[in-house]
């Protein structure tokens, strides 16, 4: 496999990292239970590899620029819900009952009280977790801030030096196993209360203004040219906000959500708040 770097800043994982037995167990998953100790050991080892960042649920192929799903990793996570028994975990006075325990590999991560990370997600050294939630199968790369009440859904892939602002919702997806998760690439900024779901993609260095919604079918429009860009993608090094586009129906004309690309930034631009506020004000948008 090519050793070129991904847009997310890391080399692709080697697919054979997870054993063939996961596929065999998947084919007979209806028969499995926590009593199957050999199956449980294989599944736990596979999810441990995802937890440690040795395997990923998805990555961006550096040659095709397509998101590649590691179905075996997803299958291992889904199998965990069949082969793990309910168990209690405790943090201080707080008690939890679940099949998936809390994450314990947090070396070099700043974790504030109220942050929750489940086993099976990878969180790189140098990240910051404010009171937030990171679900199983997610990948959060170094230097990223997961701000207060932000959520990183199952299997979501978050790059380096990303800022997920307060209340931002990054959607998750585990089923079906080949479904593409959300990818937020390096240096991106996702504003407060944004929703990025269902396999949408925030490309490198993009900024989403507060409250923007991005789904795989969201129309993306360049306000300078009126051109429609690829749906469900915030372009690299751009400033985007939520908007509406008129659509006629039998009952009248209504506005449907879209994403408006306000400005293209020079590649490598840092997210200077004053500059971003000026761009938004120039277009009559509240910062």
N, C-alpha and C positions, 0 to 999 in steps of 0.2 A: 504493500500500500504506500502511496505517496507520503513523504514526510513534510509536505508543504503545510504551512500554517492555515488554519481555518479563519474565516471572518471573526469567529469567536475567540481567536487568539491561541488555540491549542491544536495539537496534532490530533487527527482522528484516532479513536481507540481501535484496537485490533479486534475485529468481530469474534475470532475464536477464543477470546478471553472467557467466555461463558461456555460450559460444556454442552454436548449434544443431548445429555440426559434431560435437560430442561424441555426440549421439544418432545421427547418421549413422554415425560410426565404430563405435558400439556394435552397430548392426545387422549390420555386417560384421566383427565382432571376430575371428571365426575365421580370417580371411584376414590379419590384421595380424601384423607382426613388427618387430624393431628396425630392419630395413632401410627401413621406411616413414617417411622423414624428415619429410614433411609431417604425417602423423598424429602422430608423436612430438612435433613442435613444438606442435601444438594441445593435446595431452594435457598436456604439461609446463606450458604456460601456464595451463591450467585448474587443475591441482593447485597451481601456484604461487599462484593466487588463494585457494585453501583454506589454504595454508601461511601466507599473509599476513593471514588473517582477513577477506578481502574477500568470500568466499563461505563458507557453512557447509553441512555435510552435513545438519544438522537444526536446527530451532529450535521454540520453543513459540509458537504463534499467540496473540497477546494477546487476541483476540476470542473464539475457541473454546476456548482453554486446551488444545488438542490439539497433540501433537508432529507437526510437518510435516517430511517427509523430502524433501530436495533430491536426487532421483534422479540428476540430471545430474552432481552433484558426486561421488556414489558411483560412477557409471559411469566418470567420468574417472579415479578412483583405481584401479578394477579394470583399466581399459585400460592404465594405467601399467605393470602387470606384464607386459603383452604387448609394449609398444613400447619399453621401456627395456632396454638390454643389461645383462648382469652387469658390475659394476664394483667395483673395490677402493677402499675408503676407509680412512683410517688416523688414529688418535689416539694419539700417542706410539708406544709399542711394540705397541699393539693394532691389528689389521688385521681388516677386515670385507669380505666379498664378498656383494653383494646387488644386486638391481635398484633398490631404493629407497635413496638415500643418507641420511646423517644430516642433521638440520636445521641450517641455518646462521643463520636469523633468530631471534636470542635477545636482542634489545636490551631492556635493562631487566629481564632475568630472572636470578635468582641460580641458578646451576647448579653443583652440587657434583660432585666426581669420582665417577664411577660412574653418573651419570645418563645415560640414553639417550633421545633424542627423534628420531623419524624425520621426514624431509622430508614435507610434506603435513599435519602437525598444526599447529595454531595455539596458541601459548603467549603470553599477554598479558604486557606489562610489569608488574612487581610480584609475579609469581609466584615460588615457590621450588621447585626440583627437587632433592630429596635423591637419593641413589643409587636410581633408580627408572626406569620405562619408560613412555614416551608414544608410542602408535602412530599411524600415518598416519590422517588424517581426524578425529582428536580435536580438541576445542576446549576449552582451559583458560583461564578468564577471570582477570582481575586479582585480586591479593591471595590467591590460592589456594596452599595448601601441598600438594605431592605428597610424602609422607613416605617414609622408607626402605623399599625393596622394594615400594612400592605400584605398581600398574600401571593405566594408563588405556588401555583397549582401543580398537581402530579405530572411529572415528566417534562415540565417547562424547562427550557434551556436559556440561562441568563449569562451573558458574557462578562468580560472584564470591565471594571470601572463604570458600571451601570448605576444609575440612581433611580430606584423605585420609590416615588414620593408617597407621602402619607395616604393611606386608603386605596392605593392602586391595586387593581385586581388582575393578576396574570392567571389566566384560566389553565386548567389542567385537563389531561386526556390520557386514559389508560386503555379504554376499550373503544373500538376493536384494536387489537395489538398493532395493526399497521397504520393507525390514524396518526397524522402529523401533529406534534405538539407546538405550542407557542415557542418562538425563538426571538429573543431580544439580544442583539449583537453588541459587541464592545462599544463603550463610550456613549451609549444611548441614555436618554433622560426621559422617564415616563412620569408625567405630571400627576398631581394629586387627583385621586378619584377616577383616574383613567381605567378603562376596561380593555384588555387585550386578550382575546379568547379564540378557541377553536382552530388553532393552527395558523393564526395571523403572525406576521413577521415584522419586527421593528429592526430596520437595517442599521448598520454601523453609524454611530454619531447622530442618529435622528433624535429629535425632540418632539414629544407629544405634549401639547398644552393641556392644562387641567380639564378633566372631564371628557376627554376625547374617547371615542369608542372605536375599536378596530376589530373586525371579524374577518373571516376569509372572503366574505362577499361584499365587504364595504367598498363602495366606490371611492377612489382616491383621485382628486382633481387638483391640477396645478392652477392656482388663481391667476398667474401671470399670462398663461397661454390658453387656459380653458381645456387643455389636453387631459384626457383620462389616462391615468397611469395604471400599472398592474394592481388589480384589486387585492385588498387585504394586506398591503405592504406600505409601511412608512418608509419613504426613500432615504437612502444614506445621506447624512449630513444635510438634513432639512429641518425646518420648523413647521410643525403641523398642528392644526386645531380641528375640533369637531365642527361640522357645519350641516346644512341640509341642502338637498337638491329637490326641485319640484317634480312631482309625478302625478299624472292625471289618472283618476279612477272613475268608475261609473258614478260614485257618490260625490265627486268633486276633485279638486287639486289639493294635494297635501305634500308636506315636506318630509322626505326620507333622509335618515342620517347618512353622512358621508364624511370623509376626511379631506380637509383643505390643506394643500401645501402652500404655505405663505412665502417661504424664502429658502433658497439654497445657501448653505454655509460653506466656507472654504474647508476642504478636507483637513481634518486634524484640529478643527476649532474646538476650544473648550467651552463648556456651558457657563458663560458669564451671565449672571442673572440680570444685570442692568441691561445688557445688550438684548437678551431675550424679551425683557419687558418692553423695550423700545420697539422691537419688531412687532410685538402683539398690539401695542398702542397705535402704531402706524396703520394697522388694519382694523382698528376699532374694536379690538378684543381686549377684555379685561385680563390683566396678568394674574 
